[in-house]
């Protein structure tokens, strides 16, 4: 995304293989396994809540998962489901991890809709684990996982009518109203009637060429970065404040809870000359239809210095504008503004699908969806493009659907960057620095995957110890 004035919004157009368990069965569960499982496998789930009211700002299901079998369990193969009744048909929810012995970065949470709604459940929260969560030896448990979820609008939710909620569970105890699966086999719990979570494992279509990168690099100048098809930007030009430079050395890599994480730092002292921005981009424009996904940590506050700059933290795809208003231009953005900007006064997240634009005079042809709230923290971002529409998902929830008029005509690159719009948010000469972090990126060519399938593919790559794969052919 390279438009300093991109949200002067003139609308000219009408509005690896991984086992994935995404379909819902039709039979009620019992507390016994309903799918074949290796002899010696066993799981149990203990539950408690720290939000006991019938209504609450957020639901707080805390869990411990215990290996009750005789063989070691890979947590990346474990899924829990907590079942609840949505507050309205249009309600959407956000997942968060407050604290976990296994590390919050190693715990995922996605939401799904039940095939057979009941009086106490029409949705579920599915908890999964990355490979960084490690294993459970026989007789051991995960210890505390202090989890929570809330309405994306932060309206009060009702949990007294939720199937898996237990107001009296103020200390850990076995809880059969949460189900646990190991590699697709249900080993614990009873789901709401008619909503067996077990589904025979299926592989994502084999025809989907894939790019996966875990960003397992030593430094910005690691030769593997270029060999794997990436550039750490040092060239001049927009977007960003006039006089800013793109600083490769501000792109660093570190291990967090067992996973390698890429960090993009942007720093400034309030002048263009002092501003150092960061961008990482694929060298090839070979990505078009299919699924794009990344786990990204947005940060509301700077890691040092005063807060308030109009900052943009991104994950996007793009190709070049060959001429003003060229109709073969394409761009698809996740852009988070932690301190506002482009006329907004507080944090906001945009997803935007571009048809074309011209810089002078400014004309933009795009469609966008916006979320006016804080997105501080880790988020699973998924973008799908087929021949019908463009869809954006955040943390397993559909965030926006954009029209076929904005579908890409040419392949694109994949990009992450962090930059300053202007100095209108903070007038200060004190040095400050901001971080955006990226855990992984995934693209599956010409295949539309669900967020759950994305999570399963990533878990499979990590479980196999694969840190990079690129089978996407050059366009």
N, C-alpha and C positions, 0 to 999 in steps of 0.2 A: 504494500500500500504505500503510494508515493505522492499523495495529493495533500499539500499543506492546507488547502482550503476545501477539502473534499466534502465537508458537511455544510456548505452553502447549498442545501439540497434542492436543486431544481429538478423536479420529476417530469420528464418529457414523455414517459411511457406509462400507460395505465398499469394500475396495479395487477514350513512351516505349516502346517495344517494344525488346526486346533479343534478339539471337541467342543461343541457349543450346545448348551441346553437352553433353547429359547421358546419352543412350542409348549403348550400346556395340555396335559392329558385330561381325561374325563372321569377318572375314578378317584375316590377318596383315598387318602393315605392312611396307613396304620403306622404304629411306632416301629414296625419291623421293616426291613428292606423290601422294596418292591421291584428292584432291578438287580440282576446278578452282580455280585461283588466278590472280590478276592477273599478266600477263606482267611479269617483272622482280622478282617477290617471291622472297625467299630468306632462310632462317634457319639458323644452326648453334648448337649448344649445346656449351660446354666445361664439364667437371665435374672436381671434386676432392673429397676428403674429408679432414677433420681428425680423424676417428674411424676408425682403420683396423682395429680389432680385430674378430674374428668375432662377439663380443658386446660390448655397450656400454651405457652408461646412456642414450644417445641417439644416433640416427643423424644425421650432419652432412653432408648433400649441399650443396655450394657450387657455384654456377653463374655462368657468363657467357653471355649470349645475344648473338649477333652478327647484324647485318643483312648478309647476303651478297648481297642483291639490289641493284637499281638504283633503287628507290623508297623514300621515307621510310616507316617503319613506326610506327604507333601502338601503343605497348606495351599499352594497354588491350585490344587485340585479340589479344594473344599468350597462349597457355596452354602450360605444360610439364607433362609427367607423368613422375614417378619411380615405378617399379613395385617392390613388395616383397611378401614373404610375411609374413602376420600371425603373431604369436606364439601366438595361440589364436583360436578362432572368436569368442570374446566380447571379445577385446582391443579397446580403443579408444585413439586416439592424439591427441596435441596437437601443433600446429605452432607454431613460433616463428622469428622472424628476429632474429639476433644483431646483424647490421650489414649495411648495403647502401649502396652509393654512391647508388642511386636513392631511398634512404630506406625504412626498414622499414614506415612507415605506408602506403607505396604498393605493398606486396607482400602478396598474399593467399595462403593455403594451406588447401585443403580436401581431405578424404579421400573416396575412393570405393571401391566393391567391383567387381571384375572380373566380367563376365558368364561368362567361361570361364576359371576358375582353372587355373593350371599348377603344376608342382612348385616354381617359384621366384617365383610372384606370384599373389596373390589380392586385393590391394589396390593403390591408387595414391595418391600425394600429387600434387594438381594445384596448380601455382603459377600465379597470375594477377597482374595489375597494375591499379591504379587509374589514372584519367586523370592524376593527379599525377605518375606516373612519366614522362610526357612521350613523346617520340618517339626513334627511332633512325634517324639518317641512314645512307645506304649506307656500308658499311665500318666503322661504329662498333659498339661493344658496350655492354652495361650496366655493365661492370666488376663488381667483387665483389658477390655476393649470398650472404652467409654465413648459411645456413638450417639448421634442425635440426628433428627431431621425436622424440617419446618416448612411451612408454606413459603413459596418464593416471594409472596407479597408480605410476609411476616405477620399476616393476620393470625389471630388465635385459632388453634386447631382443637377439634374434639377428639379425644382418644378413648373415652369411656365405652364407645361402641366398636372399638378395634379388636379384632379376633385375637391378636397376639399380646395385647396389653394386659398387664396384671398390676392393678393399683397396690395390692398388698405385698408385692415382691420388692421389698426394700433391702433385701440381702439376697445374695446369689443362691439359687436353687434350681434343680432340674426343671426344664420348661418344655413340655411337649408341643406347645402351640407355635413353636419355631421349628422349621424343618432344616435338616442338614444333609447335604449330598457330598459324596466323594466320587469324583470322576463320573458323574451322572447317576450314581446309585444312591437312593435315599436310605440313609442309615439311622435317621432319627426324626421323630416328630410326626404330627398329624396336621395336614393342610386343611383348609376349609373344604367342605364336601364338594367333590367334582373338580378339584383343582390340584391334582397330583402334579408336582413339579418335575417328575421323572420324564425324560424324553430320550430315546436312544441317541447316543452321540452321533453327530453328523459332521462331516468335514465341510468347511467353506468350499465353494466350487474350485476345482483344480485349475480352471482356465484363468483364474485371476492372478496375473503377474503382480509381484509385490515389492514394495520398498519398505524395509523396517530398519530403523536405526535407534539404538539405545544410547547414543552419544557417549560411548565408552572411549574417550580420547584423553590424552595427557595434557594438551595445551592447544592454543589456537593455531600453532604452527606444526602440530603433529602431522606428519606426512599422510597418515591414514585419512585425514579429513578430505584432502584433495583427491586421494585415491578412491574414496567413497562418493565422490561427486559433489562435494560442497565447497563453497567459497566463504571465507570470513571477510566481510567487506572492508576495504580500505579506500576505495575510490570516492571521489567527491560527488556532491549533488544531493538533491532532496530525497526524501522529505526532511523537514526539520528547520530549525532556526537558521537564519543566514549566518554563514561563517563557521558553522559546526563542522566537525570532522568525524569520520567513521573510524573507530579505533579497534583494530583487531585484538590487541592485547587486553581489551576489556571483556573479551569472551573467554571464560574459564570453565574448567570441568572439575567436579568433585564427586566423591561417593557419599550418598545420603541413604541411610538405612539399607545398605547393600546394593543400591542402584546408582549408576553413574548419571549425573545431572549436569546439563549445560546451563551456565549462568551468563546472562547478558546484562552488563552494567552500563548505565548511562549516567554521566556526571556533568555538573556545571557549576559555575560560580556567578551565573547571571548574565554572561555575555556569550555571543556566538563563538568567539575565539576560545573560550574556556570550555565549551560544550563538546563532550565526547559521546557519540552515539554508537550503537552496535546493531549489526545485521549479519545473519547467516542465511545463505541462499543456495539452492541447488544450481550447479553449472548448466544442467540440461533443462530445456523446456520440453518435457516429454509426458506431462501428467495432464489428463483431461477428465473423462468420465470415470466414476468409481467412488471409492470411499477414501477420505482423508481423516486422519485422527492424530491427536497429540494430547499429552498430559502436560498442562502448563500451570505454573504458579504465578498468579498475579499478586502484586504487592501494593497495598494502599499507601504505606508509609515508606519513606526513604530508609536505607540502611544506615545513613549518617547524614547529619545536617538538617536544616529546616525543611518542612514539608509545604507543598502547595503548588508545585510546578504542573503546568498542563502537559502531561506525559501521555504517550500512547504505547501500550504493550500489545503485541500482535502475534497472530498465526494466520498466514494467508497464502493464497496462490495467485499468480499474476503472469501475464505476458506483456509485450511491449505495445505501446500506442504508436502505430506506424504513421498516423496523421491525425490532426484534430477531428474528433467525431468519427474516427474509423470504426466500421461496424464489426471488425473482427477482433476487437479488444475484449479481454476477459479478466476479471478479478473477483475473488471471493474471500471475504475478510472476517476474522474475529478480531475486534479492536476494543481494548479496555482502557478507559480514561479514568484513572483513580481519583483525579482531582478536577474532573470536568475539562472543558475546552470546547471549541467549536460552538460557542454560545451556551453550553451547559455549565451549571454552577456546582455540580457535585458529581460523584462517581456514576459512570454509565458504561454499559457494554453494548457495542454495535455488532451486528452481523449484516454484511452488505454484499449484494451481488451486482456487479457492474456490467453494463452493456458498452458504454463509451463515455467520453468526456472531452472537453476542450478547456485549456487553461486560461485563455484570454480572448474574449471575456469568458468568465467561468460558466460553463454549462455542464451539468452532470446528469447522466442517464443511469439510474440505479434503483434498486429496491432494497429496503433495509428493515431490520427488526431491532428494537432496542430494549434493554433492561435497565431501569433506573434504580440501581441498588448496588451495594458493595459486592464485589466478586473476589474479595481478598482471599488468597489461599489457593490450594491445588484444585484444578478442574479438568475433567475429561471433555475435550472438545472434539466433536465429530461433524464432518461435512460430507454429504453425499450428493452426487450429481449423476442423473441418468438422462434419458431422452425426454423426460416429462417435467422435471422440476429440480430445484436445489433445496436441500433440507439441512438445517443446522441444529445440532443437539448439544446440550450442556449437561453434564453429569447424568446422562441417560434420558433426559427429558427433551422432547421436541421444543426448540426455542423459536424457530421460524421456518416457514416454507415460502420459497420465492418462485416466481413464474417462469414458464418455459421461454419467455421472451429474452431471458438473461442467461440462457445456456451458452457454454463456450463454443466458439468456432475454431479455435486453435489451441494446441497444448500450452501448458504453463509451467512455471517453476514453483517450488515450494519454499516458503520464506518464514523467518522469524526476525522481528526487529523491535527495537525500543528507541523512541526518539521524542524530542520536545517540539510541541506545536508552536509555542511562543513563550514569552516571559510574563504574560498577563496574569498568571495565577500567583506569582511570587516575585516581588521586587526585593532582591537581596543579593549581596555580593559574597555571602557566606557559601563556602563549598558544600555541596550535597551530592549524594549518589543514590541511584535507584536500581533495583534488581528485578529482572524477570527470569524465571527458571523453566527449563524444558526437560521432561523426563524421557520422552521417546517421541518418535513420529512414525506413522504407518500410512501407506497408501496401497490400496488394492485396486488394480486397474479393472474398470468395466464391471465391477461387482458392488452392489449396494448392500452393505452389512448393517446389522443392528448394532447399537452400542454394546449389547451383551456379546455379540460375536466378535467385535473389536477387542473387548477385554479378554475373551478367551484366546484369541490369536496372540495377543501380547503375552499372556501368561504362558502360552505354549512355547513361544520363542525364548522367553526367559527360563522356563523350565528346562529347555534343551541346551541352555547356555549360549544361544545365538545372540550376538550383539549387533550384527549387521547382515542384511541380505538385500540385494537389488536385482530382481529379475525383470524389471520393467524395460521393455525394449526402447531404444532411441526412436523418436518420432521421425 
